């Protein structure tokens, strides 16, 4: 075994190694007993009042490239692909040309012919113009309809894949292949953390299961593993094993972590570049700190009944996602930089996500009912607390849906266009950016790619998407790849 502390002696004998390691463990045990007997002065107990002091690992705050409009992001990802033409992109032409083949209208062979495609199908939902801006909104979003003057609708967001997993990767990482850092990782890498005692990047899945693509949707890819999202559970205790083990004092746990950190550091010196080990060291330290702050951050019992009702916690249909939205507000309020909520999860039913192949009316009515009130409550609450000015809210899915029918009652995948919206961070609400064609088939005016969307998010956070790079395998990678421009109407 190499001996890093003795340049004259490069190796230990087996006998010497056993003697030294045994003495070292005996020393740890002796220190523990002496501490228990009061020989060592006990340090002060950690509490929430001591939060935000020192930052472990890679999470020290970093200066942005320019003055940011937002300091936090809450991303609301509607997993499965909500239909733009049944939510926020009103298309009266679908009623006019109902029942006609799309091929006859676009003048060329229909590009996607899967899943028993049918003719043009108008939306089964009624649309009305809402707010002072007159934005068209489907009847399935009665609560969000009251906030359209705070929302900027991006009606020409497009992707490159009609596969759920690849499309989700594209919207979350900028690439349709796995192995690339997600948006939250890039934000953490570029800005660090606002809190030394809570994760910089938190992920919450739907109670029915995680999104298609799984942990790659919030993974660190080729970056150090410490930048990956911290998954909070959607039911039960959000964070497992947060309490001290029975019979262990805080001082004992601190002592154990210090010894473990020294051992890990020795291993890091011997095998530099081991990001998994570095991430583990940071996670141990962060987990210890979270014992003081996280219980309060995720404890919804301290919220007033009026606030709980605002998020729909008093109703069975809205309670699951309402809890996540309320927790998201509490987390950004306490310095979590990026909160990713996945609404819709891979479960046992084909209605568990927004993937409306077999019954559009049932599917979208259900998921709109689950999310409409909680998201509206989030916007109201953030605004009332003065947090909406510095928090970016983003709503979108992996792709949109086709304007034609599938099996007569559903809609198939459509990467050609979807509608997303942003709110907060000083964004001018009540505006429609870009447009799809008259049938909602393809982005037509000002097509906006995932790279453009990601460049916009970084810009609002004060980061130049062209300068935020990470060197890997001989190349400087960036979230927006070699493309992407911030959306001018958003950053204006």
Order of alpha helices (4+ residues) and beta strands (2+ residues): alpha-beta-alpha-alpha-beta-beta-beta-beta-alpha-alpha-beta-beta-alpha-alpha-alpha-alpha-beta-alpha-beta-beta-beta-beta-beta-beta-beta-beta-alpha-beta-beta-alpha
